[in-house]
């Protein structure tokens, strides 16, 4: 199978979404989407949002505890086994990251590693994860401030058989659109980091050929939400494909969902719930 081409399906069919417009007439891509639609489509944070946080006082101890909780969450959900997977949070010019060889289900907040944006180890008695280049490249390419990388089974399997995960459910909109598969490269390499960043163009998550999945967000909770969604969408595709070729949503159907999604996923006064 050839390597992934961003926006193109395994059948060569383009799956790139047109610029979505909500019922208020506003474009809803990136940060221009109507705020009421964010719960469905997700917010892709901008670099400006990261810069604004650099001068704020952030409790690193709280961040370290959040990393431990996220590790327990991914391990309990079966998205990682053993020492697979890694997590990080950006705090201005510093990145708190899981150490190499650490099992996400048994992390010690006091023994997490800290690197700068160039990858130089600046704190902690353990070396950072070998996937630090992937995390740092993602921070440079996006406005994310938290990243989750997993070796979830359905995600690995789906990434071996498609170039773009067919949009079988409108939940793909929460990730920016159909999930692309990054071309294979050895773990920890600059090539892998580049391939993943390409696959995540205008997306908040990606599959990784013969490897796993990655997602970013403004918090680790959001990044974990997204990587769990990728696993669910992958499982949905594999289950459907085992029966017959699944029918994917068209770009027009996804566009229509965006147009109707104002207020979706949030509580509403009686008579207005969606």
Wavefront OBJ file of the C-alpha trace (Angstrom):
o trace
v 0.000 0.000 0.000
v 1.327 3.458 -0.840
v 1.954 6.030 1.857
v -0.798 8.363 2.941
v -1.633 11.445 0.900
v -3.246 14.106 3.085
v -6.921 14.452 2.325
v -7.075 11.461 -0.008
v -8.813 8.173 0.786
v -7.545 4.664 0.103
v -9.666 4.676 -3.049
v -8.110 7.939 -4.212
v -11.273 9.867 -3.363
v -10.802 13.298 -1.859
v -12.179 13.588 1.656
v -11.203 17.191 2.375
v -14.063 19.189 3.796
v -15.203 22.405 2.149
v -15.077 25.500 4.313
v -18.058 24.925 6.639
v -20.515 27.720 7.275
v -22.968 27.675 10.189
v -26.534 28.909 10.048
v -25.331 32.341 11.182
v -23.270 32.641 8.022
v -19.902 32.484 9.781
v -17.084 30.196 8.721
v -16.533 27.586 11.403
v -13.067 26.326 10.549
v -10.299 26.911 13.065
v -10.955 29.731 15.533
v -13.525 31.393 13.235
v -16.201 28.796 13.968
v -19.310 29.963 15.808
v -18.711 29.458 19.574
v -21.918 27.445 19.954
v -20.619 24.826 17.534
v -17.325 24.247 19.342
v -18.672 21.358 21.446
v -19.173 19.309 18.267
v -16.274 20.373 16.080
v -13.646 21.067 18.712
v -11.467 24.158 18.890
v -8.102 24.164 17.180
v -6.136 26.559 19.408
v -3.856 29.099 17.781
v -0.214 29.894 18.436
v -1.365 33.202 19.878
v -3.201 31.305 22.615
v 0.029 29.528 23.565
v 1.999 32.771 23.614
v -0.585 34.376 25.883
v -0.061 31.627 28.445
v 3.710 31.960 28.580
v 3.609 34.751 31.118
v 0.950 33.218 33.331
v 1.747 31.493 36.599
v 1.086 27.810 36.044
v 1.226 25.282 38.855
v 3.660 22.700 37.498
v 2.806 20.352 40.350
v -0.824 20.337 39.197
v 0.304 19.645 35.638
v 2.396 16.714 36.802
v -0.625 15.254 38.608
v -2.702 15.746 35.446
v -0.119 13.727 33.491
v -0.382 10.902 36.039
v -4.206 10.921 35.796
v -4.077 10.888 32.000
v -1.675 7.950 32.052
v -4.003 5.988 34.316
v -6.920 6.850 32.039
v -5.246 5.601 28.849
v -3.922 2.464 30.545
v -7.299 1.640 32.106
v -8.980 2.157 28.738
v -6.662 -0.313 27.016
v -5.146 2.318 24.734
v -1.627 1.456 25.890
v 0.116 -1.597 27.307
v 3.424 -1.794 29.121
v 5.687 1.137 28.339
v 3.879 2.102 25.117
v 2.576 5.626 24.627
v 3.558 8.993 26.046
v 2.100 12.294 27.249
v 3.213 15.893 27.549
v 2.065 19.369 28.553
v 3.596 22.612 27.366
v 4.180 25.349 29.941
v 5.512 28.284 27.963
v 9.083 27.400 26.994
v 9.086 24.196 29.095
v 7.463 20.851 28.293
v 6.624 18.329 31.006
v 6.852 14.909 29.351
v 6.701 11.282 30.390
v 10.118 9.619 30.740
v 11.432 6.963 28.411
v 10.627 3.411 29.471
v 7.814 4.477 31.811
v 4.484 2.641 31.938
v 1.651 5.169 31.690
v -0.382 3.299 34.282
v 2.294 3.658 36.976
v 3.709 7.157 36.465
v 5.341 9.033 39.340
v 4.601 12.776 39.223
v 7.937 13.570 40.864
v 9.923 11.678 38.221
v 8.523 13.186 35.031
v 11.010 14.781 32.678
v 11.151 18.417 31.548
v 12.645 19.613 28.258
v 12.800 22.954 26.509
v 11.316 23.550 23.059
v 14.594 22.469 21.437
v 14.497 19.135 23.256
v 17.235 19.891 25.773
v 16.665 18.031 29.037
v 16.433 20.632 31.798
v 14.830 18.885 34.775
v 14.190 15.424 36.186
v 16.397 12.420 36.917
v 15.007 10.372 34.013
v 15.535 10.895 30.289
v 12.488 12.078 28.303
v 10.482 9.781 26.058
v 12.102 8.882 22.747
v 9.049 10.445 21.096
v 9.960 13.918 22.400
v 10.686 15.059 18.791
v 7.083 14.195 17.863
v 5.704 16.212 20.777
v 7.927 19.216 20.160
v 7.205 19.287 16.422
v 3.483 19.173 17.152
v 3.782 22.107 19.548
v 5.668 24.087 16.914
v 3.144 23.260 14.194
v -0.048 23.760 16.197
v -1.460 25.780 19.052
v -1.846 22.725 21.255
v -0.625 22.755 24.838
v -1.101 19.044 25.639
v -0.423 15.872 23.633
v -1.391 12.213 24.016
v 0.211 9.425 21.987
v -1.136 5.873 22.272
v -0.665 2.411 20.796
v -4.378 1.611 20.759
v -5.188 -1.668 18.938
v -8.035 -0.561 16.668
v -6.136 2.595 15.730
v -3.048 0.582 14.791
v -5.127 -1.864 12.749
v -7.043 0.856 10.907
v -3.817 2.708 10.157
v -2.520 -0.383 8.379
v -5.391 -0.614 5.888
v -6.469 2.950 4.995
v -4.829 6.246 4.134
v -7.718 8.267 5.532
v -10.213 6.853 8.020
v -13.567 6.957 6.192
v -16.007 9.329 7.917
v -18.641 6.836 9.059
v -19.924 9.098 11.838
v -20.209 12.856 12.163
v -18.107 12.685 15.328
v -15.096 13.112 13.003
v -15.995 16.805 13.012
v -14.739 17.002 16.603
v -11.278 16.290 15.176
v -11.509 18.784 12.329
v -12.578 16.226 9.721
v -11.689 12.714 8.526
v -8.603 11.367 10.305
v -5.539 10.949 8.103
v -2.818 8.309 8.442
v 0.741 9.598 8.757
v 3.276 7.739 6.615
v 5.501 5.301 8.486
v 8.905 6.309 9.812
v 10.930 4.927 12.747
v 9.740 5.990 16.178
v 11.529 8.969 17.661
v 12.707 10.188 14.266
v 12.397 13.633 12.770
v 10.792 12.035 9.726
v 7.984 10.594 11.847
v 7.398 13.965 13.505
v 7.201 15.626 10.087
v 4.821 12.988 8.731
v 2.485 13.343 11.723
v 2.422 17.134 11.509
v 1.536 16.865 7.817
v -1.306 14.456 8.597
v -2.621 16.772 11.313
v -2.896 19.819 9.061
v -6.257 21.375 10.061
v -6.859 18.347 12.296
v -6.367 17.726 16.016
v -5.484 14.032 15.704
v -3.900 11.536 13.350
v -3.315 7.833 12.923
v 0.260 6.627 12.457
v 0.986 3.846 9.974
v 1.932 0.590 11.771
v 2.335 2.518 15.015
v -0.605 4.141 16.806
v -2.373 7.463 17.195
v -1.720 10.974 18.449
v -3.938 13.885 19.452
v -3.452 17.326 20.918
v -5.629 19.770 22.805
v -5.617 22.710 25.169
v -5.553 20.283 28.131
v -4.559 16.655 28.600
v -8.199 15.833 29.238
v -9.087 17.209 25.815
v -6.180 15.395 24.160
v -7.293 12.129 25.794
v -10.904 12.738 24.730
v -9.706 13.060 21.157
v -7.420 10.046 21.151
v -10.244 7.943 22.622
v -12.514 9.228 19.853
v -9.949 8.175 17.238
v -9.925 4.681 18.740
v -13.742 4.545 18.712
v -13.897 5.692 15.083
v -11.225 3.135 14.134
v -13.137 0.347 15.861
v -16.339 1.451 14.133
v -14.636 1.296 10.748
v -13.074 -2.127 11.353
v -16.385 -3.587 12.574
v -18.241 -2.241 9.540
v -15.590 -3.263 7.033
v -15.693 -6.838 8.363
v -19.282 -7.087 7.123
v -19.129 -5.107 3.886
v -17.615 -1.957 2.431
v -18.989 0.727 4.764
v -20.934 3.698 3.466
v -19.087 6.877 4.430
v -20.628 10.278 4.921
v -20.141 12.630 1.994
v -18.602 16.073 2.286
v -22.072 17.514 1.716
v -23.538 15.482 4.584
v -20.753 16.580 6.919
v -21.313 20.182 5.833
v -25.023 19.843 6.603
v -24.219 18.483 10.054
v -22.049 21.497 10.770
v -24.817 23.817 9.663
v -27.270 22.137 12.055
v -24.888 21.731 14.980
v -25.291 25.046 16.806
v -25.704 24.169 20.486
v -25.034 20.467 19.968
v -23.489 18.724 22.977
v -24.336 21.426 25.500
v -27.298 21.800 27.814
v -30.183 23.883 26.447
v -33.441 25.313 27.792
v -36.415 22.960 27.473
v -37.704 22.737 23.922
v -34.361 23.620 22.369
v -32.251 20.543 23.123
v -30.385 18.802 20.324
l 1 2 3 4 5 6 7 8 9 10 11 12 13 14 15 16 17 18 19 20 21 22 23 24 25 26 27 28 29 30 31 32 33 34 35 36 37 38 39 40 41 42 43 44 45 46 47 48 49 50 51 52 53 54 55 56 57 58 59 60 61 62 63 64 65 66 67 68 69 70 71 72 73 74 75 76 77 78 79 80 81 82 83 84 85 86 87 88 89 90 91 92 93 94 95 96 97 98 99 100 101 102 103 104 105 106 107 108 109 110 111 112 113 114 115 116 117 118 119 120 121 122 123 124 125 126 127 128 129 130 131 132 133 134 135 136 137 138 139 140 141 142 143 144 145 146 147 148 149 150 151 152 153 154 155 156 157 158 159 160 161 162 163 164 165 166 167 168 169 170 171 172 173 174 175 176 177 178 179 180 181 182 183 184 185 186 187 188 189 190 191 192 193 194 195 196 197 198 199 200 201 202 203 204 205 206 207 208 209 210 211 212 213 214 215 216 217 218 219 220 221 222 223 224 225 226 227 228 229 230 231 232 233 234 235 236 237 238 239 240 241 242 243 244 245 246 247 248 249 250 251 252 253 254 255 256 257 258 259 260 261 262 263 264 265 266 267 268 269 270 271 272 273 274
